[in-house]
Amino acid sequence: MKKKCVLLLLCLSVGAVVFTGCGKKEKNNDSSTSVSSTSESASDSAQTPEDDGIPVVDEEDVMKCIELGEYKGLKLEKTVTSVTDQEVEDTITSNYSNTTITDEPCQKGDTVYIAYVGKLDGKAFDGGSTDGTSITLGSSGYIDGFDDGVIGMKAGETKDLNLTFPDPYEGNKDLSGKAVVFTVTVNNISRPFSELTEDWVKKYTQSASIDEYRSTIKKQLEDQAVTSDESALKQSTWEKVMNDCTVTQYQKSEVDAARKEMENWMTQYAQMMGTDLDGYKQQSGLSEEEFEAQMNAGAKSSAKSKMIMKAIAQNEGIKQDGKDYKDMLAKTAKEFNMTEEELIEQNGQDQVDAYIESELVMKVILDSATITEVPAEAKDAGTDASGSSADSTSK
């Protein structure tokens, strides 16, 4: 099954460049977490709304707007995270304690994620519907017959429950003693198991034994740690590059594009919260002037990232019709388990181009850098990067 993903790009979506890939998730009970791309939110990116005084101009040549600093030959520090046996065991415990059930009917004690619509005389009544909630069957606290009616359903199944409210019903006296119909859909089922057994492994994972399963989980956590460490390195590196570059003037096209993308993000977020963009503004507690100042600051921050990216790409001769671009596009599509055409169709040509460009630019930066690897535990303990525990890796 192809993994749907959205390329979260540094340039537009959130007001700051973050070099990360698309989230990937393995089989239901082989890992409790997935490696996903992260980024600052639009609101986080606009915490300094002061006007920087740099003009916004109609200028197409990015090299007339940016003074590039040092981006080659950098000295960088990379945190290297090790996976402990305890982390493996904790993940395994979490997995069997919350086993995803796909092909079996739910039973008492399961946690089910459901949506339902309650109707009285054929019409939905207030407070009787939800797009999604979770209950533990047998102890949900819902009216008599609800849990029993759900027990036996499978994930993806929809069923009408003919029930009667108790009389009296303190939650809503108008419903006391009334016959109603709840149309319930079970979206997901999670079942708690008390211990790891060979039977559980064979039934709910792709492993053939406990030892194999434990090795699989350890490998997944190690891969996740590698991806996370690489993402952290790229993010800190890009922040270093940005701080060493100077914007003399902002390209209006980039600022406008960033502003539009931020508004789109906020609109989608507001819809998830059950409101619209105006409602989002009101909930922010900011005046219109303050909101605009933060939006403008965020748009400029995002535009700066994109402009520096374009300037380095231009300086390095990175082109969309070049071999490096084509090779990176093929590599990216393969990683996301898609064809190139599917990747572009889902994310849009502009976003794919920007993502590929960002990966090629970062490759130039990291390939020329001297990177000192520091174990996470040593860094947490305050060990200097040049200490005996650090492993130096040069270009």
N, C-alpha and C positions, 0 to 999 in steps of 0.2 A: 504494500500500500504506500503510495507516495505521500511524503510528509509535506503538509502545507506549511509555508513559512513566509514571513514578510521580512524583507531586508530592512533592518532598522539602521538607517544611515546617519552618519555624523553630520551631514551637511544641512539638512532641512528640518527633520521631523521634531527635534527637541531643543534646538538652540545650543548644542554642543556636540563636537565630534567624538564618537566613541567607536573604536574599532572592535566589533564583535560580530560573530556569525549568527546564523539563525538557530532557534531552539530545536533540539532533537530529543526525542523521547523513545526509550526502548519498550520492550514488551511489558505489560501491566505490572507483573510482580517480580521482574528481574532488577528493578531499580526504583528507589523511592523518589528520586529527583531526576530532573533533566537539565541538560546544559542549554541555557537560553540566553539570548542576547539581552543586554541591559543598557540603559541609557538614562540620562537625566530627564526628568519631566519638564514640560514647558514652564511650569510654575517655578521649579527649582532653578532653571536656567536664567531666571530674571529676578534674582535677588538684589541686584544693584541697579536700580532704575535711573541713576544719574546719567545725564547726557554727557558723553565723552567728548563732545565738541568736534568730532571728526565729521567732515561733510559727506553727504550721500550724493553721488553724481551719476550722470548718464555716461559711463565709460565702459567700453567693451573690452579694452586691453587690460587684463588683470595685472600685468607687470607694471603698469603705471599707477597701481593702487597699493602695491605691497612691496615692502623692503624685506626680502628674505634674510633670515638669520642663519645660524649654523644648523644644518640638519643631517650632515654626514660626519662620520668620525666621532659620534657621541659616546660618552661613557655612561653606561646604563646599569641599573641594578634590577635583577629579576628575582622575585620571590619564588621559591620552589616548594610546593606543598607535598608532604608525604601522607599517605593513607595508613592509618593505624589499624591494628586488628580490632580494636574496640569500635572504631567507626564502621568497619565491615559488619560486626555483630549487631551494632545498633541499627544499621540499615536493614539487615535481615529481619530483626525483630519487628521493626516498623512495617516491613512488607507482609509478613504472615499475620501480624495483628490487624492489618487493614487490607485483606485480600480482595482484589477486584474479581467479582463473579460475573461472567459473561454469558454462560450457556445453561445456568441452573436457575430454578425458581428461588426467590428469596424466602427466607425463613425467620422465625422469631429470633431476635438478637442481632439480625443484620441491620446495618445502617443503609437506608435507601435514599437516593437523591431523586426527588419527585417534583412534578408540576401537577396542579389540579385546578379544576374549575367547579365551584359549588353552585348548584342551581335550585331555586325554589319556584315551583310551578313553571318550570321551563326557562326561568330568567336568572342570570347570575346575581347573587346577592352580595352586598358589601361585606368585605372581610373574608369571603369564602373562596378566594382564588389566589394562586401564587404561580409565578413563572419558574420558581425553583426554591426548594428547601430540602433539608435533610432531617430524617427522623429515624429513631431506633425502634424497630418493630417490637411491640410488646410493652413499650414504655414511652410512647410518644406523647401521651397526655391528650390525644385527640378523642373525639366522641366515640362511644362504644361502637364497635363494628368496623371502624376505619382500618385499624392495624390488621385485623383478621381478614378484611377484604383485600388488602394489599399482599398479604402473605400468599405465596404461590405464584405471583407474577414474575415475569422475567424482564431483564433490561430491554427497553425499547417497546414494551407492551403497554397498551392503554385499555382501561377497564372502567365501567360505570359501577359505582357503589351506591346502592339504594339504602339510605340510612335515615334514622330519626333522631333529632336533637332531644336531649333529656328535658324533662319538664319538672321543675323550672330549669332554665339554662341561664346562669348568671352572666355569661359572657355577652349575651344579646337576648334580652327577654322577648323580643319580637320573633325569635326563632324557637322559643320553647315549645317542645312537642311537635315541631313541624317535620314533615317528611321531605327529604332533600335528596338530590343526586349529585355525587361527586364524581367527575370524570377525571381519573388519575392516570398519569403517565409515569412509569418508572424509567428514569434515565440511566442511573447507575446503581450498582449494588456493591457494598463492601461488607465483608464477613470477617469477624475476629477469630483467629486461631490462637491457641494458648502456647503452642510450641512448634518448633521446626521438626518436621518428620520427612522420611523418604517419600511417603505417600503424598504429602503436600507438595514437595518439590516436583514430583513426576506429574502431578495433576495440574498445577498452576504455574509452572515455569517451563522453559525449554531445556532445562538441565535434566540429566539422568540420575543424579545422585546429590546428596548434600555437599560432598566435597567439590563436585563440579560447580554446583550453584554458588558455593562460597567463593570459588575462584572467579566465577563470572561477575559476581558483585564487586569483588576487589578490583578486577580489571575495569569495570564501569566507573568506579569511584576514582581510580587512577587516571582514566581518560578524562573524566570531568575535571580533575585537579589540573591536568595539563592544559586543558582548554581555558580554564579560569585564570591560570597563571599567565598564559599567553595574552589573554584579553587585558589583564591588569597591566602587563608590560606595555602593550600597545597604547592603552589609555594614558599611562603616565608618560610615555615617550611623546605622544602627540601633544600633551599639555606642555611638555618641555619645548617642543618645536614651536608651538603657538606663542609661548612666552618670549621666544627669541626672535619673533617676526614682528614687524611694525606695519599697521594699516595707516596709510596716509590719506586715503579716501575710500569710502565704501561704494561698491557697485550697486546702483539702484536695483538692477534686475535681481541680484542675489538677496538684497534686503527684502524686496517685495515678495520673492518666492518663499523666503524663510517665514515671513509674517503670515502668508497664506497657509503654509503648512502647519504652523503653530495654531492658527485658528481652526483648521480642520481637525487637528488632534484634540483641541479643547471641546469642539462640538461633539466629537465621538465620545469623549470622556463624560461630557455632560449628559449625553443620551444614556450612557450606562448608569448614571446616577439618577435617571428619571427626570431630567430637566433639559433645558436648552442653553444656548450660549449666554443669553441674558441672565438666566437663572444662575449659571456658573459664576458670572461676574458678581452677582449679588451675594452669593455664598462666600466669595473670596473676601468680602469685607472691605474691599478697596473702592475708592471713589473712581469715577470714570477717568479722571486725570492720572491717578496712580496706576490704574490698570493699563492705560495707554503707555505710560512711561515704562512699565515692566515689559510690555509686549515689544516696544521699540528696542529696549536693551537686549531682550532675548533674540530678536530678529538680527540685530547687529552681531551678537555673539556667534550665531549660526552662520551668518554671512561671512564673518571673518574666517571661520573654519573652512568653509567651502572655497573661499578665495585663496587661502594659503595652499589648500590642496591643489587647486587648479594651477597655481603659480609653480609649485614644485613639479607637478606633472609636465607642465610646459618646459620647465628648465631641464628636465630629464629626458625630454623627447618621447614621453608616453603618449601614445595615440590609440584611438579606438579601433583603428584598422590595422594595428600592429600585431605581430606574432605574440608578444607577451600578453596583450589583451585577450586574444583569442584563446590562448592556452589557459589563462586564468578563468575565463568564462566557462570553458569546458570543465575545469577542475571544480568550480563552484557549483555548476549544475549537477555534477556527479555527487558531490558531498550532500546536496539537498535531495538526491534521488529523483531528479527531474531531467527532462531534456532541456536543452538551451531554450527552445521555443516555449516550453511550459514555464520556465523561470521568468522569461520576459513577459509572457502573457499575464502571469499572476502578479508580478511586481511592477511592471511598467518599464519601458526601455530606459527612461531617464534614471530611475532608481538603480537599475542593474548597472548602467554605465557608471554612475557615481560610486557604487559599491566596488566594482572592479577597479576603478581608478584609485580608490582609497587603499585597496589591498596592494596594488602595484607600488604606490607611493610608500606605503609602510615597509614594503619589502626592500626598497632602495635604502630607506633609513636604517633598518635593522641589519641588513647585510653589511653595511659599512661601520656598524657600531661595535664597541667592545662591551660585552655584557658580562657582568659578574653575577653569578648565581648564588643566592643566599637562602639556606633552608629556612622555612617559615618559622620553625621553632627557635632558631637562632636569632632571627630578626625580632621575634616577640620578646626574646630575653634580652634584647639590646646588643647582641653581638655585632661588632663592626663588620662591614662587608669585606674588609681585607683580612679578617680572622681566619684561622686554620680551617674552620668549618665551611668556608666559602670555596666554591669551585669556579675558577675564572675561565670563561669561554670567549675567545676572541674571534674577530671576523675571519 
